[in-house]
Amino acid sequence: MEEYIPESKFEDKRSNIIEDLVAQNVFKIDGRQLYELSLYELMKTYTEKI
C-alpha cells in the first residue's frame, strides 16, 4: 500500500504558475520548457506577464 506524500508548498505554487502561464499560451521561456525552470525563473516571468 502506497503512502500519500503531499506536495510541498513550493511544488504546489510552481504547478499553479505553470498552469497560469500555459493558459496565457506561454509554453517555453528562453527556449526551455516550463517544467525545466526553477520556481524563481517561473515567478519572474509570471510577474512580468501580469
Number of C-alpha atoms within 10 A of each C-alpha: 3 4 5 6 6 8 9 9 9 10 12 12 14 20 16 12 19 21 15 13 18 13 10 11 9 16 15 14 13 6 7 10 11 22 13 11 15 10 17 10 12 20 16 10 14 16 9 8 10 5
